[in-house]
Amino acid sequence: MRLPVVRSKLLELLEAPRVPGRAPRVLGVDEFAFRKGCTYGTVLVDVEAGGVVDVLPDRTSTTFADWLRARRRDRVS
């Protein structure tokens, strides 16, 4: 389609859909800039299904570890 798009607008449209019925077996983790040099986030991707699992508000290991712990509790309960 080759439509001109501003990168920041695409990031505003990014939403994390719920993973239907199963946890991803292979989780891809990457950081990106909401605003280069200022604000960074982390995107979690189901590598096998090719979909976004969640978007974290920063790129710290603490936030990611908390996210993993919360999903483990959901799975165990």
Protein Blocks (a to p, Z undefined) as FASTA:
>chain_A
ZZacdfklmmmmpccdddehiacfbdcdddddfbghiaccdddddfknopafbdcfbfcf
klmmmmmmmmmmmmmZZ
